[in-house]
Amino acid sequence: MIKKNNFYLFLLILFCFSCDSQAVFDEYKSFSNAWNKDEIVSFNVNPNDSINPYNLFVNVRNTNAYKYKNLFLIVEMDFPNGKVVTDTLEYNMADKTGALLGEGISTTKTSKLWYKEAVKFLEHGDYKVKIQHAMRKNGEVNGVVNLEGITDIGFRIEKIIK
């Protein structure tokens, strides 16, 4: 009887997580041990709607092995016409006490981080989003070579529900 109840609970959880009507694009790339500073994560997106605005997010999954309060990212969006927009972004990953932010009941947390709001994809064709970490230790010039604790990086496009 217990196994049967667990199965129904699993189906309920699966159903709730699969009912995401806002997501237009939602993809993750995983790291085996650490995120190397030279490793650029890229996502190819071909939005077919040039009329409606969308919200864009960078998603991060991290474990307790992540030992920093913040996360610096360089996010580049390549447009179909060749235009490139590059942003250097900083996100809080832990509170004042050092407890990791994000959602999750285990040692892995998922953070949905704002990238751009109300974006219209006016150009038809392929967009490429590239994400690279830009972490440095305080007082050091050279960046963190292998950033531990980040297990996955994702990119998400959501419809704006009015």
N, C-alpha and C positions, 0 to 999 in steps of 0.2 A: 504494500500500500504506500509506503514511503517513497519508493522509487517512482511509482505512478504519479504521486503529487509533485515530485521534483521535475518529472517530465513536463507536466502541465505548467509549472512555474517557468521552466525554460522556454516553452512555447510562448507564454505571455510576455516574457522579457524580450524574446526575439521579435515578436509582433510589434511591441512598443518602439523598439529601436529601428525597425524597418519602415515605420510610418513617417518618414521625413519628407514632407511635401515641399519644403523650402529648397532643398538641395538640387542644384542644377549640375554641379560638378563637385565631387568629393573623393579625393585620392590621397593615399599615403605612400611614402617610400621609407623603408626600414634601414637601420644601420646594424651591422653585426656586433661590433663591440663599442665603437666610439665614432663620433662625427669628426672626420679629419678636416682641418681648416681649408684644404684645397678641394674638398669634395663639394661640388655644386649639385644641388637637387633640382631637377627640372620637371615641369609639368606642361604638357601640350594641351591647349584648350582651343576649341573651335566653336564659340558661341554662335547660335543661329538666330539670335534676337538682337536687333540693333535699335529697338524702340524702348524697351523697358530697362530701368536701372536695376543694378544688382549690388549686393554687399559682398566684399571679398575678405577672406580670412586665411591666416596661416594657422594651421593646427599643429600642436606639439604634444608628443607623448614623452614623458620623462619619468625616471625612477628616483628613488632616494639617493642614488649615486650622483645625481646632479647637485653640485655643491656651491652654486652661485645664487645670489638673490635675483639677478636679472639675466636677460638674454639679449644680446645684440645680434641683429640679422641684417644682411644686405639682400634686399629683394629687388629683382630686376624684372620688368615686364617688357618683352619685345613684341611690338605691334606688327601686323601683317605688312604695313607699308615701309617697315625698316626703322621706325621711330623706337627709341629705347628710353624707358623711364626707370631710374634707379633710386631707391629709397634706403636710407640707413635707419633702422628701427630699433627701439629699446622696449622690452617688455618686462614687467615684474613677474617673477616666477615663484617668489616666496614672500611671506609676510614678515613683519618686524621680528617675530620670534624665530624665524628660519623655517617655519612650516611651509611646505610646498603648496602653492595655489593650484587650482584646476579641479577637475571632477574625477572621481574614482574612489572606490572603497578599499583598494589594495595599495600596494607600494607604487603602483603606476598611476600617474595622473595625466589627464588629457586637458589641454588648455586650448580654447578657441580664441585666437588673438586677432583683433581688428587689423586689417591691412588697408582697405579703401572702402569708402561708403558711397552708395548711389552711383556706381560706375555704369556708363552706357558703352557697349561695345559697338562703336559706330562703323568700324572697318570690318568688312567681311574677310574671313580667312583665319589662319592659324595664329594664335597668340602663344607665346612661350613665357612661362614664369620660372625664374631661377632664384633659388634661395641658398645662401651661404652664411655660415655663422661668422661673426666678427668679434669673438670673445677675447679679452685680454685680462690678465691679472693686474690688480692695482699697482701702479708704479713700474710696470714692465712694458717695454716697447714691442717686443715680439708677441704675437698672438698665441692663444692656447692651441697647440698642434692637434691634439685629440681630445675633443670635448666629450667627457664621459657622462652618462646618465640620460642622454637624449636617445630614445629608441626609435622614434619615427617623426618624420616631418610630413605635414599634409598641406594641401591647398584646397580651399572650398569656395564655391560660388553659390550664393543663396538668392532666391527671389525675394523681393521686398513685398511683404504682405501688408496690404493697406487696410 
